[in-house]
Every structure is written in C-alpha cells, then in structure tokens.
Amino acid sequence: MPKSKPTAKEKLHRKKEIKTVVMDKAYGGIAVGETMLVATPLIVDSYIRKIPYGETRTIPDMRAELAADYKCDGTCPMSTSIFIRMSAEAALEDLDAGLDETEIAPFWRVITSKDKMAKKLNLPDPTWLDDRRAMEMG
C-alpha cells in the first residue's frame, strides 16, 4: 500500500531545528562573515499569527524582524518563503475543514495577490488575499 502524501498541517508540524549559519559567501542580502537565521515552519507560522488584525508585513520586513529576534544579521529568503507557503497551505486546509478565519494563521497579512507564491496556493482567485486585507483595513 503506497504511503499517503502528508497534509500541509503535517508538513508544518514536522520537527525542524532552528539554525544559525555564519556566511562564507554573500546570499540574500547577508554578507560574508554575517549570521543567517534559518527559522522553522512553526516559527514563521507563529510570527504570522502575531501580526495584529488590520496590519500587514512584507516578507522582507518579516525576515528582518525574525533576524533581530534571534540576534542574526539576516534570515534565509528561500526557507522563509517555503515556510510562509507551508503556513498558508495549512491555514487553507483548516478553512476547508470548517475553522473560522480567526482560528488560522492570517497569511494574507504577509502575502498579496502580486506575490509569486499566491499563484501556487489553492485559492479560488489570488485576489482573495487582497480582499481579506481590504476587509481588515476597513
């Protein structure tokens, strides 16, 4: 019997360790000798959940805030994007399961319809993200 594909929630909750890497080459705006945070999916999910209603963050803002929180010079852009998508996909699974928007990670506070990631999410239309933002902004 083939193994079933893990759900987005299962992927989000997989055990991952936070890493701090001293850069030996420049990457993602982080210079040689500086430290780069490689967060975890749950750290990114927690960050998104703490963004107050009616506020938004850009992905670069998020990366800068996470780096500061963990006393690093920067945060890995690639893993952060992957973890944002994991959080968003888990939230969409929860919505499909009947949870209320107030019970999920409000990923629309970080992702807009213009982000490449929006087209990869299982949304009826990427503008759904912008509609949520507009609704919260009043």
Buried (B, 14 or more C-beta within 10 A) or exposed (E): EEEEEEEBBEBBBEEBEEEEBEBEEEBBBBEEEBBBBBBBBBBBBEBBBEBEEEEBBEBBEBBBEBBEEBEBBBBBBEBBBBBBBBBBBBBBBBEEEEEEEEEBBBBBBBBBBEBEBBEEBEBEEBBBBBEBBEEBEE
